[in-house]
Each structure stands twice: as structure tokens, then as C-alpha cells.
């Protein structure tokens, strides 16, 4: 059984995205700070979907190409994310390998899947699990930023390891791609307006009354 709540949007009120003042949306501008008023984030679903597709494309080279290149007197060694995880396991550093695998492989993939599902659910899902989906969105937004573990490690190594030309560590193309995945998914989560899920519930309740 659906809960029927009276919302600000149903009353023609919008929250200013700058100063958070609740004001009539018909005025189009915030009476306090003068910013433009919108009931919902403009083109939220379209922009979020475009960003998610971009992140999905970047995710492929982030895992296939080297994230770190080590130059030594014997030549260059290339390390991918998964290759580094396997190497750590062979060296006995299973906990470290698990952290890198979860943060650098599972978390970005899970966040992409969750965000794609949330975008799809706004227009297509009739399930009354809006609270659960809202919590899912909050969780995805929170954990996404912790995916930068590999990029931070490479950045620190590049800054610290430079032994007189004998050993030089350089970031590979995957480091840039992976950073792009994390940043783009963070922006996608910001553009997604979770209130759109509740609007569908409000419209359903209105049609039943």
C-alpha cells in the first residue's frame, strides 16, 4: 500500500539549489539570492545517462591497459589493475590485494550498475521500493569516491620513486582512464535527482484518487 504524502512540488514550491530557500517555482528566481529555480534538476536523466555511458567506455581501457609503467635498466614493466592484484596474491599480500580489487574493480562496476538501474527505474519501475532505492543512491554516491585507491597509489609512487634514472615509475593510460571513470560517475551521481523516483509515486497516487 502506497503512502500518500503532500510534497513541495505538488504545492508549486521549489528549493533553491544555492541557498536552499523554499519559494514558489512560478517566480522562476529565488527571492533570496536571485538564482534560477527549478522543481527538479534540468535534464537530470539525460545528462546522467550520458555520463554513465562515458564512464562505461572509460572503464574498459582502465582495466585492459597498464595503470603503472616501471622503467628500469633492464627495460619497462607494465602493470594492470588485475595484474597487480594477482601479483599481490602471489606475494602473500592477500588483504592488500582484496582492498585494491574491491575498491578498483568491484566498487566502480557496482556503482555503474546501480546508477543505470536508478535511471531506468524512474520511468519503468512500478515497484513501491522508493525508500530502498533512495538508500541505494545515497550508498552509491558515498562509496564512489573511494575508488581512487589505485590512482592515489600510482601518484604517490610517481612522486617518490625516481632513483637516479635507475628506477622510474610512470602512470599508464589506465590511470587516466580510471580517474576519468571515478570523476565522471561522481558527476553522474550529482546530476541524478532522486526526487524523480518519488514523483512517479506521487503521479500514481494522484491517478488513483
Secondary structure, 3 states (H helix, E strand, C coil): CCCCCCCCHHHCEEECCCCCCEEEHHHCECCCCCCECCCCCCCHHHHHHHHHHHHHHHHHHHHHCCCEEEEECCEEEEECHHHHHHHHHHCCCHHHHHHHHHHHHHHHHHHHHHHHHHHHHHHHCCCCCHHHHHHHHHHHHHHHHHHHHHHHHHHHHHHHCECCCCEEEEECHHHHHHHHHHHHHHHHHHHCCCHHHHHHHHHHHHHHC
